[in-house]
Amino acid sequence: MANAREIKSRISSVQDTMKITNAMYMISSSKMKKAKKILSDTEPYFYNMQSAIARILRHIPDIQHPFFSVRHLIPTEERKIATIVVTGDKGMAGAYNHNITKMTEEFMANTPGHHKLYVLGVVGRQYFSKKDVDMDGSFRYTTMHRARMISEEVIRGFLEREVDEVHIIYTQMQNAVVMEPVNMQLLPLKKTSFSPLEMPAEVHQEEIEMFPSADGVLDIMIPNYLTGVIYGCLVEAYASENNARMTAMQSSTDSAK
């Protein structure tokens, strides 16, 4: 049976741990709130871009553009699929990183073709570096300002036919307690994705004039739209990661108490 000194030492150790987990909870809470504000600030831009592309497609529904090219002639087993995988740079966030790596492995196993991964986050890179996968080494860390660099790389690969599909796997925060990994197809774009959607009341839908042509307008708009989508996914994933870490640290603090 432990003596009084050992019990006091154990209590002191648990109290020190509780201080650390509580501090990590507060830090993650601050980061999550900041990320959610950034996401809400960028939503009007995203909706405006999406609605503008939708109006072009309504005017010219039969337009043939490289970003909508499905490439039916390429056999399924020969398709080259690029996937952006968004994980965290740190652990201690419950099942956050595990859920992403699990969905990625299931997607590769169940989808025929050659897969190439663009893994963001130290945790994901360490995990997939031990696997027999084709992994790009350009983007090491999960930083939101990398959205444009990532977008430029995957768009270049798609237009030059280095890849036939582009996906992004990230975590979407449904609410304060529910976070779900999501596999979103970025390219080729689907015209049905630009059907009329609910938009915030403050977003003004003005008439547009296509100059010099609809193709020329889409050449400029779609890369910016995809950059905005990727940026939104990174912000959403960052908020989800910190929310998951908040939950894990709160659980640890409660256990310490």
TIDO-513385 format. One record per residue (C-alpha): x, y, z. Coordinates in nm, 3 decimals. Example, Ala and Ser with C-alpha at 12.3 -4.5 7.8 and 13.67 -1.06 7.14 Angstrom:
BEGIN
<torlum><x>1.230</x><y>-0.450</y><z>0.780</z></torlum>
<torlum><x>1.367</x><y>-0.106</y><z>0.714</z></torlum>
// end
This chain:
BEGIN
<torlum><x>0.000</x><y>0.000</y><z>0.000</z></torlum>
<torlum><x>0.135</x><y>0.344</y><z>-0.095</z></torlum>
<torlum><x>0.250</x><y>0.564</y><z>0.189</z></torlum>
<torlum><x>0.144</x><y>0.929</y><z>0.238</z></torlum>
<torlum><x>0.451</x><y>1.070</y><z>0.060</z></torlum>
<torlum><x>0.388</x><y>0.863</y><z>-0.254</z></torlum>
<torlum><x>0.021</x><y>0.966</y><z>-0.257</z></torlum>
<torlum><x>0.110</x><y>1.336</y><z>-0.225</z></torlum>
<torlum><x>0.368</x><y>1.300</y><z>-0.502</z></torlum>
<torlum><x>0.109</x><y>1.136</y><z>-0.728</z></torlum>
<torlum><x>-0.148</x><y>1.410</y><z>-0.654</z></torlum>
<torlum><x>0.109</x><y>1.680</y><z>-0.733</z></torlum>
<torlum><x>0.201</x><y>1.508</y><z>-1.061</z></torlum>
<torlum><x>-0.163</x><y>1.484</y><z>-1.170</z></torlum>
<torlum><x>-0.221</x><y>1.850</y><z>-1.079</z></torlum>
<torlum><x>0.075</x><y>1.956</y><z>-1.294</z></torlum>
<torlum><x>-0.060</x><y>1.751</y><z>-1.584</z></torlum>
<torlum><x>-0.403</x><y>1.908</y><z>-1.539</z></torlum>
<torlum><x>-0.251</x><y>2.257</y><z>-1.567</z></torlum>
<torlum><x>-0.090</x><y>2.159</y><z>-1.898</z></torlum>
<torlum><x>-0.404</x><y>2.001</y><z>-2.049</z></torlum>
<torlum><x>-0.617</x><y>2.296</y><z>-1.938</z></torlum>
<torlum><x>-0.371</x><y>2.541</y><z>-2.098</z></torlum>
<torlum><x>-0.377</x><y>2.339</y><z>-2.423</z></torlum>
<torlum><x>-0.757</x><y>2.349</y><z>-2.414</z></torlum>
<torlum><x>-0.756</x><y>2.729</y><z>-2.390</z></torlum>
<torlum><x>-0.503</x><y>2.764</y><z>-2.674</z></torlum>
<torlum><x>-0.701</x><y>2.531</y><z>-2.903</z></torlum>
<torlum><x>-1.022</x><y>2.715</y><z>-2.819</z></torlum>
<torlum><x>-0.867</x><y>3.048</y><z>-2.924</z></torlum>
<torlum><x>-0.731</x><y>2.901</y><z>-3.250</z></torlum>
<torlum><x>-1.065</x><y>2.741</y><z>-3.336</z></torlum>
<torlum><x>-1.259</x><y>3.065</y><z>-3.285</z></torlum>
<torlum><x>-1.010</x><y>3.252</y><z>-3.503</z></torlum>
<torlum><x>-1.038</x><y>2.990</y><z>-3.779</z></torlum>
<torlum><x>-1.419</x><y>2.999</y><z>-3.772</z></torlum>
<torlum><x>-1.415</x><y>3.378</y><z>-3.808</z></torlum>
<torlum><x>-1.178</x><y>3.353</y><z>-4.106</z></torlum>
<torlum><x>-1.410</x><y>3.096</y><z>-4.264</z></torlum>
<torlum><x>-1.718</x><y>3.316</y><z>-4.219</z></torlum>
<torlum><x>-1.528</x><y>3.615</y><z>-4.362</z></torlum>
<torlum><x>-1.433</x><y>3.424</y><z>-4.679</z></torlum>
<torlum><x>-1.776</x><y>3.268</y><z>-4.747</z></torlum>
<torlum><x>-1.916</x><y>3.572</y><z>-4.939</z></torlum>
<torlum><x>-1.621</x><y>3.548</y><z>-5.183</z></torlum>
<torlum><x>-1.681</x><y>3.176</y><z>-5.233</z></torlum>
<torlum><x>-2.055</x><y>3.219</y><z>-5.292</z></torlum>
<torlum><x>-2.001</x><y>3.506</y><z>-5.535</z></torlum>
<torlum><x>-1.751</x><y>3.305</y><z>-5.739</z></torlum>
<torlum><x>-1.976</x><y>3.000</y><z>-5.743</z></torlum>
<torlum><x>-2.285</x><y>3.197</y><z>-5.842</z></torlum>
<torlum><x>-2.095</x><y>3.382</y><z>-6.118</z></torlum>
<torlum><x>-1.977</x><y>3.053</y><z>-6.270</z></torlum>
<torlum><x>-2.333</x><y>2.920</y><z>-6.239</z></torlum>
<torlum><x>-2.467</x><y>3.220</y><z>-6.434</z></torlum>
<torlum><x>-2.216</x><y>3.157</y><z>-6.713</z></torlum>
<torlum><x>-2.326</x><y>2.795</y><z>-6.732</z></torlum>
<torlum><x>-2.692</x><y>2.900</y><z>-6.739</z></torlum>
<torlum><x>-2.617</x><y>3.130</y><z>-7.034</z></torlum>
<torlum><x>-2.408</x><y>2.869</y><z>-7.217</z></torlum>
<torlum><x>-2.503</x><y>2.523</y><z>-7.077</z></torlum>
<torlum><x>-2.327</x><y>2.334</y><z>-7.359</z></torlum>
<torlum><x>-1.990</x><y>2.506</y><z>-7.318</z></torlum>
<torlum><x>-1.691</x><y>2.271</y><z>-7.347</z></torlum>
<torlum><x>-1.409</x><y>2.374</y><z>-7.117</z></torlum>
<torlum><x>-1.096</x><y>2.182</y><z>-7.003</z></torlum>
<torlum><x>-1.189</x><y>2.214</y><z>-6.633</z></torlum>
<torlum><x>-1.510</x><y>2.015</y><z>-6.700</z></torlum>
<torlum><x>-1.336</x><y>1.744</y><z>-6.906</z></torlum>
<torlum><x>-1.427</x><y>1.403</y><z>-6.760</z></torlum>
<torlum><x>-1.197</x><y>1.211</y><z>-7.001</z></torlum>
<torlum><x>-1.426</x><y>0.917</y><z>-7.066</z></torlum>
<torlum><x>-1.180</x><y>0.759</y><z>-7.310</z></torlum>
<torlum><x>-0.928</x><y>0.680</y><z>-7.036</z></torlum>
<torlum><x>-0.994</x><y>0.332</y><z>-6.888</z></torlum>
<torlum><x>-1.085</x><y>0.331</y><z>-6.519</z></torlum>
<torlum><x>-0.781</x><y>0.130</y><z>-6.414</z></torlum>
<torlum><x>-0.549</x><y>0.369</y><z>-6.601</z></torlum>
<torlum><x>-0.682</x><y>0.692</y><z>-6.452</z></torlum>
<torlum><x>-0.433</x><y>0.904</y><z>-6.256</z></torlum>
<torlum><x>-0.588</x><y>1.035</y><z>-5.937</z></torlum>
<torlum><x>-0.429</x><y>1.309</y><z>-5.724</z></torlum>
<torlum><x>-0.553</x><y>1.350</y><z>-5.368</z></torlum>
<torlum><x>-0.477</x><y>1.636</y><z>-5.129</z></torlum>
<torlum><x>-0.477</x><y>1.487</y><z>-4.778</z></torlum>
<torlum><x>-0.515</x><y>1.738</y><z>-4.494</z></torlum>
<torlum><x>-0.384</x><y>1.616</y><z>-4.157</z></torlum>
<torlum><x>-0.244</x><y>1.801</y><z>-3.856</z></torlum>
<torlum><x>0.112</x><y>1.892</y><z>-3.765</z></torlum>
<torlum><x>0.059</x><y>1.761</y><z>-3.412</z></torlum>
<torlum><x>-0.123</x><y>1.479</y><z>-3.237</z></torlum>
<torlum><x>-0.321</x><y>1.484</y><z>-2.911</z></torlum>
<torlum><x>-0.640</x><y>1.553</y><z>-3.105</z></torlum>
<torlum><x>-0.831</x><y>1.231</y><z>-3.050</z></torlum>
<torlum><x>-0.915</x><y>1.042</y><z>-3.371</z></torlum>
<torlum><x>-0.876</x><y>1.350</y><z>-3.594</z></torlum>
<torlum><x>-0.569</x><y>1.233</y><z>-3.787</z></torlum>
<torlum><x>-0.662</x><y>0.864</y><z>-3.778</z></torlum>
<torlum><x>-0.999</x><y>0.928</y><z>-3.947</z></torlum>
<torlum><x>-0.830</x><y>1.111</y><z>-4.236</z></torlum>
<torlum><x>-0.561</x><y>0.848</y><z>-4.297</z></torlum>
<torlum><x>-0.822</x><y>0.572</y><z>-4.275</z></torlum>
<torlum><x>-1.050</x><y>0.740</y><z>-4.533</z></torlum>
<torlum><x>-0.751</x><y>0.798</y><z>-4.763</z></torlum>
<torlum><x>-0.644</x><y>0.433</y><z>-4.751</z></torlum>
<torlum><x>-1.002</x><y>0.315</y><z>-4.812</z></torlum>
<torlum><x>-1.034</x><y>0.552</y><z>-5.108</z></torlum>
<torlum><x>-0.712</x><y>0.423</y><z>-5.265</z></torlum>
<torlum><x>-0.810</x><y>0.061</y><z>-5.203</z></torlum>
<torlum><x>-1.161</x><y>0.095</y><z>-5.347</z></torlum>
<torlum><x>-1.088</x><y>0.326</y><z>-5.643</z></torlum>
<torlum><x>-0.901</x><y>0.174</y><z>-5.941</z></torlum>
<torlum><x>-0.620</x><y>0.378</y><z>-6.095</z></torlum>
<torlum><x>-0.281</x><y>0.523</y><z>-6.006</z></torlum>
<torlum><x>-0.297</x><y>0.735</y><z>-5.691</z></torlum>
<torlum><x>-0.069</x><y>1.023</y><z>-5.601</z></torlum>
<torlum><x>-0.095</x><y>1.190</y><z>-5.260</z></torlum>
<torlum><x>-0.025</x><y>1.552</y><z>-5.170</z></torlum>
<torlum><x>-0.009</x><y>1.514</y><z>-4.793</z></torlum>
<torlum><x>-0.035</x><y>1.823</y><z>-4.574</z></torlum>
<torlum><x>0.064</x><y>1.792</y><z>-4.209</z></torlum>
<torlum><x>0.353</x><y>1.628</y><z>-4.029</z></torlum>
<torlum><x>0.135</x><y>1.350</y><z>-3.886</z></torlum>
<torlum><x>0.008</x><y>1.241</y><z>-4.227</z></torlum>
<torlum><x>0.349</x><y>1.263</y><z>-4.390</z></torlum>
<torlum><x>0.505</x><y>1.048</y><z>-4.121</z></torlum>
<torlum><x>0.225</x><y>0.793</y><z>-4.157</z></torlum>
<torlum><x>0.228</x><y>0.760</y><z>-4.537</z></torlum>
<torlum><x>0.609</x><y>0.773</y><z>-4.561</z></torlum>
<torlum><x>0.602</x><y>0.423</y><z>-4.411</z></torlum>
<torlum><x>0.354</x><y>0.303</y><z>-4.673</z></torlum>
<torlum><x>0.412</x><y>0.203</y><z>-5.033</z></torlum>
<torlum><x>0.243</x><y>0.509</y><z>-5.188</z></torlum>
<torlum><x>0.335</x><y>0.777</y><z>-5.441</z></torlum>
<torlum><x>0.360</x><y>1.089</y><z>-5.224</z></torlum>
<torlum><x>0.453</x><y>1.439</y><z>-5.341</z></torlum>
<torlum><x>0.705</x><y>1.619</y><z>-5.122</z></torlum>
<torlum><x>0.624</x><y>1.980</y><z>-5.210</z></torlum>
<torlum><x>0.389</x><y>2.073</y><z>-4.926</z></torlum>
<torlum><x>0.507</x><y>1.965</y><z>-4.584</z></torlum>
<torlum><x>0.303</x><y>2.165</y><z>-4.336</z></torlum>
<torlum><x>-0.065</x><y>2.250</y><z>-4.294</z></torlum>
<torlum><x>-0.063</x><y>2.626</y><z>-4.345</z></torlum>
<torlum><x>-0.362</x><y>2.808</y><z>-4.488</z></torlum>
<torlum><x>-0.158</x><y>3.048</y><z>-4.705</z></torlum>
<torlum><x>-0.043</x><y>2.748</y><z>-4.912</z></torlum>
<torlum><x>-0.386</x><y>2.718</y><z>-5.075</z></torlum>
<torlum><x>-0.282</x><y>2.910</y><z>-5.387</z></torlum>
<torlum><x>0.042</x><y>2.711</y><z>-5.428</z></torlum>
<torlum><x>-0.144</x><y>2.382</y><z>-5.394</z></torlum>
<torlum><x>-0.416</x><y>2.500</y><z>-5.633</z></torlum>
<torlum><x>-0.163</x><y>2.605</y><z>-5.897</z></torlum>
<torlum><x>0.015</x><y>2.269</y><z>-5.876</z></torlum>
<torlum><x>-0.293</x><y>2.048</y><z>-5.911</z></torlum>
<torlum><x>-0.445</x><y>2.268</y><z>-6.184</z></torlum>
<torlum><x>-0.121</x><y>2.253</y><z>-6.382</z></torlum>
<torlum><x>-0.114</x><y>1.875</y><z>-6.343</z></torlum>
<torlum><x>-0.476</x><y>1.843</y><z>-6.456</z></torlum>
<torlum><x>-0.446</x><y>2.071</y><z>-6.760</z></torlum>
<torlum><x>-0.122</x><y>1.901</y><z>-6.869</z></torlum>
<torlum><x>-0.290</x><y>1.561</y><z>-6.825</z></torlum>
<torlum><x>-0.051</x><y>1.444</y><z>-6.556</z></torlum>
<torlum><x>-0.361</x><y>1.363</y><z>-6.351</z></torlum>
<torlum><x>-0.720</x><y>1.289</y><z>-6.455</z></torlum>
<torlum><x>-0.893</x><y>1.358</y><z>-6.124</z></torlum>
<torlum><x>-0.816</x><y>1.572</y><z>-5.821</z></torlum>
<torlum><x>-0.969</x><y>1.511</y><z>-5.478</z></torlum>
<torlum><x>-0.922</x><y>1.666</y><z>-5.135</z></torlum>
<torlum><x>-0.977</x><y>1.474</y><z>-4.811</z></torlum>
<torlum><x>-1.025</x><y>1.693</y><z>-4.508</z></torlum>
<torlum><x>-1.230</x><y>1.716</y><z>-4.186</z></torlum>
<torlum><x>-1.554</x><y>1.912</y><z>-4.185</z></torlum>
<torlum><x>-1.694</x><y>2.039</y><z>-3.856</z></torlum>
<torlum><x>-2.069</x><y>1.976</y><z>-3.856</z></torlum>
<torlum><x>-2.112</x><y>2.122</y><z>-3.507</z></torlum>
<torlum><x>-1.926</x><y>2.150</y><z>-3.178</z></torlum>
<torlum><x>-1.925</x><y>1.773</y><z>-3.122</z></torlum>
<torlum><x>-1.953</x><y>1.617</y><z>-3.470</z></torlum>
<torlum><x>-1.659</x><y>1.625</y><z>-3.712</z></torlum>
<torlum><x>-1.663</x><y>1.416</y><z>-4.029</z></torlum>
<torlum><x>-1.387</x><y>1.337</y><z>-4.279</z></torlum>
<torlum><x>-1.494</x><y>1.440</y><z>-4.630</z></torlum>
<torlum><x>-1.369</x><y>1.334</y><z>-4.973</z></torlum>
<torlum><x>-1.446</x><y>1.617</y><z>-5.220</z></torlum>
<torlum><x>-1.374</x><y>1.598</y><z>-5.593</z></torlum>
<torlum><x>-1.212</x><y>1.921</y><z>-5.712</z></torlum>
<torlum><x>-1.144</x><y>1.830</y><z>-6.076</z></torlum>
<torlum><x>-1.294</x><y>1.774</y><z>-6.320</z></torlum>
<torlum><x>-1.568</x><y>2.015</y><z>-6.215</z></torlum>
<torlum><x>-1.928</x><y>1.897</y><z>-6.239</z></torlum>
<torlum><x>-2.178</x><y>2.137</y><z>-6.395</z></torlum>
<torlum><x>-2.446</x><y>2.004</y><z>-6.161</z></torlum>
<torlum><x>-2.242</x><y>2.142</y><z>-5.869</z></torlum>
<torlum><x>-2.320</x><y>2.493</y><z>-5.988</z></torlum>
<torlum><x>-2.697</x><y>2.458</y><z>-5.983</z></torlum>
<torlum><x>-2.885</x><y>2.726</y><z>-5.788</z></torlum>
<torlum><x>-2.799</x><y>2.715</y><z>-5.419</z></torlum>
<torlum><x>-2.890</x><y>2.902</y><z>-5.104</z></torlum>
<torlum><x>-2.672</x><y>3.208</y><z>-5.057</z></torlum>
<torlum><x>-2.641</x><y>3.455</y><z>-4.771</z></torlum>
<torlum><x>-2.885</x><y>3.746</y><z>-4.801</z></torlum>
<torlum><x>-2.604</x><y>4.002</y><z>-4.811</z></torlum>
<torlum><x>-2.451</x><y>3.855</y><z>-5.130</z></torlum>
<torlum><x>-2.562</x><y>4.074</y><z>-5.424</z></torlum>
<torlum><x>-2.623</x><y>3.896</y><z>-5.756</z></torlum>
<torlum><x>-2.552</x><y>4.149</y><z>-6.027</z></torlum>
<torlum><x>-2.570</x><y>4.089</y><z>-6.401</z></torlum>
<torlum><x>-2.244</x><y>3.985</y><z>-6.568</z></torlum>
<torlum><x>-2.099</x><y>4.058</y><z>-6.911</z></torlum>
<torlum><x>-1.860</x><y>3.801</y><z>-7.057</z></torlum>
<torlum><x>-1.557</x><y>3.963</y><z>-7.217</z></torlum>
<torlum><x>-1.365</x><y>3.866</y><z>-7.423</z></torlum>
<torlum><x>-1.551</x><y>3.532</y><z>-7.415</z></torlum>
<torlum><x>-1.708</x><y>3.281</y><z>-7.180</z></torlum>
<torlum><x>-1.399</x><y>3.058</y><z>-7.213</z></torlum>
<torlum><x>-1.172</x><y>3.350</y><z>-7.131</z></torlum>
<torlum><x>-1.374</x><y>3.439</y><z>-6.823</z></torlum>
<torlum><x>-1.372</x><y>3.079</y><z>-6.698</z></torlum>
<torlum><x>-0.996</x><y>3.056</y><z>-6.757</z></torlum>
<torlum><x>-0.956</x><y>3.329</y><z>-6.495</z></torlum>
<torlum><x>-1.243</x><y>3.252</y><z>-6.259</z></torlum>
<torlum><x>-1.211</x><y>2.877</y><z>-6.212</z></torlum>
<torlum><x>-0.850</x><y>2.876</y><z>-6.083</z></torlum>
<torlum><x>-0.949</x><y>3.147</y><z>-5.833</z></torlum>
<torlum><x>-1.260</x><y>2.951</y><z>-5.742</z></torlum>
<torlum><x>-1.058</x><y>2.633</y><z>-5.680</z></torlum>
<torlum><x>-0.807</x><y>2.828</y><z>-5.470</z></torlum>
<torlum><x>-1.098</x><y>2.955</y><z>-5.262</z></torlum>
<torlum><x>-1.239</x><y>2.604</y><z>-5.220</z></torlum>
<torlum><x>-0.902</x><y>2.463</y><z>-5.110</z></torlum>
<torlum><x>-0.851</x><y>2.757</y><z>-4.874</z></torlum>
<torlum><x>-1.194</x><y>2.695</y><z>-4.723</z></torlum>
<torlum><x>-1.113</x><y>2.326</y><z>-4.675</z></torlum>
<torlum><x>-0.784</x><y>2.410</y><z>-4.501</z></torlum>
<torlum><x>-0.955</x><y>2.657</y><z>-4.267</z></torlum>
<torlum><x>-1.234</x><y>2.408</y><z>-4.194</z></torlum>
<torlum><x>-0.979</x><y>2.135</y><z>-4.122</z></torlum>
<torlum><x>-0.778</x><y>2.368</y><z>-3.897</z></torlum>
<torlum><x>-1.091</x><y>2.454</y><z>-3.699</z></torlum>
<torlum><x>-1.184</x><y>2.086</y><z>-3.675</z></torlum>
<torlum><x>-0.837</x><y>1.989</y><z>-3.556</z></torlum>
<torlum><x>-0.840</x><y>2.244</y><z>-3.278</z></torlum>
<torlum><x>-1.195</x><y>2.150</y><z>-3.182</z></torlum>
<torlum><x>-1.087</x><y>1.784</y><z>-3.160</z></torlum>
<torlum><x>-0.787</x><y>1.884</y><z>-2.947</z></torlum>
<torlum><x>-1.015</x><y>2.092</y><z>-2.723</z></torlum>
<torlum><x>-1.234</x><y>1.787</y><z>-2.665</z></torlum>
<torlum><x>-0.937</x><y>1.562</y><z>-2.594</z></torlum>
<torlum><x>-0.779</x><y>1.811</y><z>-2.353</z></torlum>
<torlum><x>-1.112</x><y>1.871</y><z>-2.175</z></torlum>
<torlum><x>-1.148</x><y>1.496</y><z>-2.128</z></torlum>
<torlum><x>-0.792</x><y>1.474</y><z>-1.991</z></torlum>
<torlum><x>-0.853</x><y>1.766</y><z>-1.754</z></torlum>
<torlum><x>-1.176</x><y>1.607</y><z>-1.626</z></torlum>
<torlum><x>-0.994</x><y>1.278</y><z>-1.568</z></torlum>
<torlum><x>-0.720</x><y>1.459</y><z>-1.379</z></torlum>
<torlum><x>-0.979</x><y>1.628</y><z>-1.159</z></torlum>
// end
